[in-house]
Amino acid sequence: MLFRSTWFERARGGSRGERLRLALEELGPIFIKLGQALSTRRDLLPLDIADELAKLQDRVPPFDSALAQNIIETAYGRPLHEVFTRFDPQPLAAASLAQVHVATLANADGSAGPEVVVKVLRPGMRASIEGDLEVMHALAELARRNSSEARRLRVDEIVDEYEKTILDELDLMREAE
């Protein structure tokens, strides 16, 4: 009943686009990404819905920077001050999967090196996305079995492609290359 108590109460009385946006926000990052992608397809959606889903593009609140710092220290296996001479705790940007911080790398001698942007995945993102993908695959299979339109659109293949895209976005080393 938690879903109903948060999403339902926030969405009460809103437009259909707002209700859809709030539902996607409540469902989590992978559904937010789906809403972001759909918002760019104004040829497929009514404009009021596309306009509301476009709000998912730039209205994602950041997560706690202390948590980001802990994630970075765990990844490096060292305290933050050994990796960076400066780390801005205020995120430069926050998105549905990650946020970025400006920092200055520390040279081997401890002096300031180049300024960099550090991208940090939101905590628990991989597990959350893997669970959400299971749900999306199950929904696509259900739709495929019960809808000729879903079979025509090949929703199962769409979810497969979406899975590849979203998992690629989680690979920050690949992105850095």
Salt bridges, closest charged atoms under 4 A:
GLU9 OE2 - ARG12 NH2 2.80
GLU18 OE2 - ARG21 NH2 3.98
GLU25 OE1 - ARG10 NH2 2.98
GLU25 OE2 - ARG21 NH1 3.05
ASP43 OD2 - ARG41 NH2 2.51
ASP48 OD2 - ARG16 NE 2.95
ASP51 OD1 - ARG42 NH1 2.64
GLU52 OE2 - ARG21 NE 2.51
GLU52 OE1 - LYS55 NZ 3.22
GLU115 OE2 - ARG86 NH2 2.88
GLU141 OE2 - ARG144 NH2 2.77
GLU141 OE2 - ARG145 NH1 3.69
GLU149 OE2 - ARG152 NH2 2.61
ASP156 OD2 - ARG144 NE 3.87
GLU157 OE1 - ARG154 NE 3.71
ASP160 OD1 - HIS137 ND1 3.63
GLU163 OE1 - HIS137 NE2 2.85
ASP168 OD1 - ARG174 NH1 2.68
GLU169 OE1 - LYS33 NZ 2.99
GLU175 OE2 - LYS119 NZ 2.96
